[in-house]
Amino acid sequence: MVHVEQASGSRTAGSSPLPPAGKLLTFTAKLPTAEAILPYLRLIDLHRVYSNYGPLVMLLQRRLADLFCTPDRVVAAASGVAALIAGILASAGRAGAGKPYAICPAHTFIGTATAVQQCGYEPYLADVSPDTWMMDPVALLGHPMLHRVGLVVPVAAFGRAVDVAAWSLFQERTGIPVVIDAAAAIEALADERMREQGEVAIALSFHATKPFGCGEGGCVVMPDRERAALAAQTLNFGFLGSRNSTIAGTNGKMSEYHAAVALAELDGWDAKRVAFALAVQRYRSEFDRHYLPPGDLIAAPDVASNYLLYRCADPTRLGELRTALAAQGIESRQWYGVGLHGHHHLRSCPRDSLEVTGSLSGRLLGLPMACDISADAVRRVVQVVADRCHVPHRDGAFA
């Protein structure tokens, strides 16, 4: 039987779509209700336009542009990977024989490499900084492979804010196009902790497990209107104003139905963010009650709200904690696995030494998170963490 691990919780092919009663998933998505989406569905019925940059997609793009303060430079896409592909094709084009490599961090989700490969590049796996968990643009300036590199894809690890200006300077100094895989970093972009500036494209995912979700979707924020139009063209088979495909493209347009969900999500996003913040506060309070080191809990705003990470002492402790959590019906996850190099499909990719990636992947464990996670669920999770860490209670006795 094939085991399928979905982003909203582990599933086994052929099993019930719902988790067993009492089981806590690593992430439980909560998207707009049918009632919240219904007004937008009625607009679809009225317009009878269902795809191909319909009125709801255009409205979503305008509202997102207002949120990011980037007028006319947001292009909606069918998925986060599609958005990243659009950013790559509009910024760098397909890979050429002379520069076939795209440098991307090993410490990321497989979707980064998927987009790179779909554009014809071979991923070259680089290590990340132990402080930011992301590639360092200054250190990369001296990389010996730059003369063979046609693209660099920095990743906003766990939705952390990327230094966009630094990567824009890297692009200017090297002449190598940079496209940022910002996947879960919509909060950092909207809050201006990740200032959208310079000449690099930024791709976001609206998957159900992200802080802002529509089931499946995404967008790319381009540096100017001309390149935004080019990104939209790449998502529409290379068509622009005619049935003649003039550039490399794909079918990556967002449907009106997904736009309807995204618009309803945007209507309630402020309240959802407040709920996520309450969930983080519940975890922090329980950590304090058990005398757990606060620095070992990594949550928003340091990372995106959909992530709740626990920093283990070493891989052995991580394995022990996962086993203890599972015994209590609590799912946990190493979100990036052991790194891109751990995937069979990418085993032959050229790479640098990946010590930091190895250390991070062996220590960072995703714990259950949801915008409406209950106080009782949080207590269950933290109690197991405290028990495994042998943390003393306030009376001095060990748990």
Buried (B, 14 or more C-beta within 10 A) or exposed (E): EEEEEEBBBBBEEEEEEEBEEEBBBBBBBBBBEEEBBEEBBEBBEEEEBEBEBBBBBEBBBEBBBEBBEBEEBBBBBBBBBBBBBBBBBBBBBBBEEEBBBBBBBBBBBBBBBBBBBBBBBBBBBBBBBEEBBBBBBEEBEEBEBBEBBBBBBBBBBBBBBBBBEBBBBBBEEBEBBBBBBBBBBBBBBBEEEBBBEBBBBBBBBBBBBBBBBBBBBBBBBBBEEEBBBBBBBBBBBBBBEEEEEEBBBBEBBBBBBBBBBBBBBBBBBEEBBEBBBEBBEBBBBBBEBBBBEEEBBBBBBBBBBBBBBBBBEEBEBBEBBBEBBEEBEBBBBBBBBBBBBBEEEBEEBEBBEBEBBBBBBBBBBBBBBBBEBEEEBBBBBBBBBBBBBEBEEEEEEEB
